[in-house]
Amino acid sequence: MALWKGSREVARTLTDGQGGFRFTGDSSSEATALLVRRIGFRPTSISLGAERTALSVTLEPVVTALPEVVTTAARRACPNRDEPEARRLWHAMSEHYATHLHNDDILADGIGRGGEVTALEVGDVDEDRFRPGGFAMVGAQRASLFQSIARDGYAHRLKPGDDLIGEYFYWRYARLDRELEEHFVESDFARNHSLGLWRTDDGSVTITFCGRDHSRPYLEGTLLISRDTALVRARWKYRTPSPHEDAGAEVSFVSPPRRASIWLLVPLRSVFWRRLGGSDKLYVQTAPVYREWKIGPDVAR
């Protein structure tokens, strides 16, 4: 259990044996959202109003491994007939969000885990094994990555020795789960993709997206939209020419505060993976959970 105020985590606790939990008045007085997580269940984020009352939270079990969920969504997303209703919903969602300048610095603090995993372990987000960590990027580099999407598509072919830190192998991917998450609510995203629609019984709607230009690396996946037209979660696969690394990602976002007219798209947790170069059984994966974000001039310096 974690309380959030805007883009910052302000308190955290565990449930007791019966699933009960409590936060003190000091820690919860200014919180705007409650995040509930448990291994084997889908994380749930709940917006908090001014009144502090008892809450009953029911989590949805995750009955399939994450890679299977994403792959299934991707197969159904492409080919994709562009639907006017889906495009109207995307515009209604995107109009809520304020975006930052592409050349703003970005700084994040949280916990996470990265390394090599088997295909069956892709999507494993056991936070008991996570360690404190952080992430920073200066604005000039961030701006160049946005420009790379327009120039090269959603992945850039690497030559041997291009990636000195070993994060990528054949391709460098546009990290929409991390430093480029605002792309989902920007007009370039809508222009680059055809948009379809799925409806669910709980009132939420899923937009399917499929890249229009298949001559360059493109995306296919889904955007989960809440009843109040907030972006809850994005899932996607990267589609590239050979060699294909079976790369993909998922990112969940902090719920916007109630009655707020302008929202910020703040990543809450994400998983990114790609198949290990030269292997058909091992993957490289990173799985951070973010506690605080800072975006603006010189925050990463």
C-alpha positions in Angstrom: 0.0 0.0 0.0 1.3 3.4 -0.9 -0.1 7.0 -0.7 0.9 9.4 -3.5 0.6 13.2 -3.7 0.9 14.2 -7.4 4.2 12.6 -8.6 5.6 11.8 -5.2 5.1 8.8 -2.8 4.4 10.1 0.7 3.7 7.0 2.7 3.8 3.2 2.5 2.5 0.3 4.7 1.7 -3.4 4.6 -1.6 -5.1 5.3 -2.1 -7.3 8.3 -3.0 -11.0 8.0 -6.7 -10.2 7.3 -5.9 -7.6 4.6 -6.5 -4.6 6.8 -4.4 -1.5 6.6 -4.2 2.0 8.1 -2.3 5.3 7.5 -1.8 8.0 10.1 -3.5 11.4 9.7 -0.2 13.1 9.1 0.8 10.9 6.2 -2.6 10.8 4.5 -3.8 14.4 5.0 -2.6 15.6 1.6 -2.5 12.4 -0.4 -4.3 12.3 -3.7 -4.1 8.7 -4.7 -3.8 5.2 -3.1 -1.8 2.5 -4.8 -2.5 -1.1 -3.8 -0.2 -4.0 -5.0 0.1 -7.7 -4.3 2.0 -10.4 -6.2 -0.3 -12.3 -8.5 -2.9 -9.4 -8.7 -3.2 -6.4 -11.0 -2.1 -3.2 -9.2 -5.0 -0.8 -8.5 -4.7 3.0 -8.1 -7.6 4.9 -6.4 -8.1 8.6 -6.4 -8.7 10.2 -3.0 -11.0 13.0 -2.2 -10.9 15.6 0.6 -12.8 13.3 3.0 -10.9 10.4 4.6 -13.1 7.4 5.0 -12.6 3.7 5.2 -11.9 2.0 1.9 -12.6 -1.5 0.7 -10.3 -2.5 -2.2 -10.7 -5.6 -4.4 -7.8 -6.6 -6.6 -8.1 -8.4 -9.9 -6.1 -11.6 -10.1 -3.5 -11.9 -12.9 -4.1 -15.3 -14.4 -1.7 -15.2 -17.3 2.0 -14.3 -17.6 2.6 -10.7 -18.7 4.3 -11.7 -22.0 1.3 -13.7 -23.1 -1.0 -10.8 -22.3 1.0 -8.4 -24.3 1.5 -10.7 -27.2 -2.2 -11.5 -27.4 -3.0 -7.8 -27.4 -0.4 -7.1 -30.1 -1.8 -9.8 -32.5 -5.3 -8.3 -32.2 -4.0 -4.7 -32.6 -2.5 -5.2 -36.0 -3.9 -5.0 -38.6 -6.2 -2.4 -37.1 -9.1 -0.6 -38.8 -9.1 3.1 -37.7 -12.3 3.8 -35.8 -13.6 7.4 -35.5 -14.9 6.7 -32.0 -11.5 5.4 -30.8 -9.9 8.6 -32.2 -12.4 10.8 -30.4 -11.8 9.0 -27.2 -8.0 9.4 -27.6 -8.4 13.2 -28.1 -10.7 13.4 -25.1 -8.0 11.6 -23.0 -5.1 13.6 -24.4 -6.7 17.0 -23.8 -6.6 16.4 -20.0 -2.8 16.2 -19.9 -0.2 18.9 -19.7 3.1 18.0 -21.4 6.6 19.3 -20.7 9.1 20.6 -23.1 11.1 17.8 -24.8 14.3 19.4 -23.8 13.4 19.4 -20.0 15.6 17.3 -17.8 14.1 14.3 -16.1 14.9 12.7 -12.7 13.2 9.7 -11.0 13.7 7.9 -7.7 12.3 4.5 -6.8 13.1 0.8 -6.5 13.6 -1.8 -9.2 15.3 -4.9 -10.5 17.1 -5.7 -13.8 19.0 -8.5 -15.3 18.6 -11.7 -17.3 15.5 -13.8 -17.0 13.9 -16.8 -18.8 10.9 -16.4 -21.0 8.7 -17.6 -18.2 10.1 -15.0 -15.8 9.4 -12.0 -18.1 7.0 -9.7 -16.3 8.1 -10.9 -12.8 7.7 -7.9 -10.5 8.3 -9.4 -7.1 9.1 -6.2 -5.2 10.6 -8.1 -2.3 13.7 -8.5 -4.5 13.8 -4.8 -5.6 16.5 -2.5 -4.6 16.6 1.4 -4.4 17.6 3.1 -7.5 17.2 6.1 -9.7 17.2 7.4 -13.2 18.2 10.7 -14.8 18.4 12.2 -18.3 19.4 15.7 -19.4 17.1 17.6 -21.7 19.3 17.5 -24.8 19.4 13.7 -24.8 15.7 13.5 -24.2 15.0 15.9 -27.1 17.2 13.8 -29.4 15.2 10.7 -28.6 11.9 12.3 -29.4 13.5 13.4 -32.7 14.7 9.9 -33.3 11.0 8.7 -33.3 10.2 11.1 -36.1 13.3 10.1 -38.1 13.8 6.4 -37.5 10.6 5.1 -36.0 10.4 3.4 -32.6 13.7 1.7 -32.7 17.2 2.5 -34.1 19.5 -0.2 -35.5 22.8 -0.3 -33.6 26.3 -1.2 -34.8 28.7 -3.2 -32.6 30.0 -0.9 -29.8 27.3 1.7 -30.1 25.8 1.0 -26.7 28.6 1.3 -24.2 26.6 0.4 -21.1 25.1 -2.8 -22.6 21.4 -1.9 -22.2 20.6 -2.7 -25.8 22.0 -5.2 -28.4 20.6 -5.1 -32.0 18.2 -2.2 -31.5 17.9 0.9 -29.2 14.2 1.2 -28.4 12.1 4.3 -27.8 11.5 4.0 -24.1 7.9 5.1 -23.8 7.8 3.4 -20.4 10.4 5.9 -19.0 11.8 9.1 -20.4 9.4 9.4 -23.4 6.0 8.5 -21.8 4.4 11.8 -22.9 4.4 10.6 -26.5 1.2 8.6 -25.7 -0.8 11.9 -25.3 0.9 13.9 -28.0 -0.4 14.5 -31.5 2.5 12.7 -33.1 1.3 9.4 -31.5 -2.2 9.8 -33.0 -0.8 10.6 -36.4 1.5 7.6 -36.3 -1.1 5.0 -35.4 -4.5 3.6 -36.4 -6.8 3.4 -33.4 -9.4 0.8 -32.6 -11.6 0.1 -29.6 -12.4 -2.6 -27.1 -15.1 -2.2 -24.4 -15.1 -3.8 -21.0 -17.9 -4.6 -18.5 -16.5 -2.3 -15.8 -16.9 0.8 -17.9 -13.2 1.2 -18.9 -12.3 1.2 -22.5 -9.2 -0.1 -24.3 -7.8 1.6 -27.3 -5.8 -0.6 -29.6 -3.1 1.0 -31.6 -1.1 -0.1 -34.7 1.7 1.7 -36.4 0.8 3.0 -39.8 4.3 3.0 -41.3 5.6 -0.6 -41.4 8.7 0.4 -43.4 10.3 1.5 -40.1 10.2 0.0 -36.6 6.7 0.5 -35.3 4.5 -0.3 -32.2 1.3 -2.3 -31.7 -0.5 -2.5 -28.4 -3.2 -1.1 -26.1 -4.1 1.9 -24.0 -6.4 1.3 -21.1 -8.7 4.4 -20.5 -10.6 4.9 -17.3 -14.2 6.1 -17.0 -13.0 9.6 -16.5 -10.9 9.3 -19.6 -7.5 9.1 -17.8 -4.7 6.9 -19.2 -4.4 4.0 -16.8 -1.9 1.7 -18.5 -0.1 1.2 -21.9 1.2 -2.1 -23.2 3.0 -2.6 -26.5 5.4 -4.7 -28.6 8.2 -3.3 -30.8 8.0 -4.5 -34.4 11.3 -4.3 -36.2 13.0 -5.8 -39.3 15.3 -8.7 -38.7 16.9 -9.4 -36.3 13.7 -9.3 -34.2 14.3 -9.3 -30.4 10.8 -9.9 -29.2 10.9 -6.6 -27.2 8.0 -5.0 -25.4 7.0 -3.0 -22.4 4.1 -2.0 -20.1 3.7 1.1 -18.0 1.0 2.1 -15.4 0.3 5.7 -14.5 -0.6 7.5 -11.3 -4.3 8.2 -11.1 -5.0 12.0 -11.5 -6.4 13.8 -8.4 -10.2 14.3 -8.3 -11.5 17.6 -9.6 -8.2 18.5 -11.2 -8.7 20.2 -14.6 -5.1 19.5 -15.8 -3.3 16.3 -15.2 0.3 15.1 -15.5 1.2 11.8 -17.1 3.3 10.3 -14.3 4.7 6.7 -14.6 4.1 4.6 -11.5 5.6 1.3 -12.5 6.8 -0.4 -15.7 8.4 -3.5 -17.2 10.6 -3.4 -20.3 12.1 -6.5 -21.8 14.0 -7.7 -24.9 15.3 -11.1 -25.9 19.0 -11.5 -25.2 21.1 -11.1 -28.4 22.0 -14.6 -29.8 19.6 -16.4 -27.4 16.1 -17.9 -28.0 15.5 -18.5 -24.3 16.9 -15.6 -22.2 15.6 -12.0 -21.9 17.0 -8.8 -20.5 14.5 -7.1 -18.3 14.1 -4.0 -16.1 11.2 -3.5 -13.8 11.2 -0.2 -11.8 8.5 1.1 -9.4 8.8 4.9 -9.2 8.4 6.9 -6.0 9.1 10.5 -7.2 9.6 12.3 -10.5 11.1 15.7 -11.2 10.9 17.3 -14.6 12.2 20.7 -15.6 15.3 22.7 -16.5 18.5 21.5 -14.8 16.9 18.9 -12.4 19.3 16.2 -13.6 22.4 18.3 -13.4 
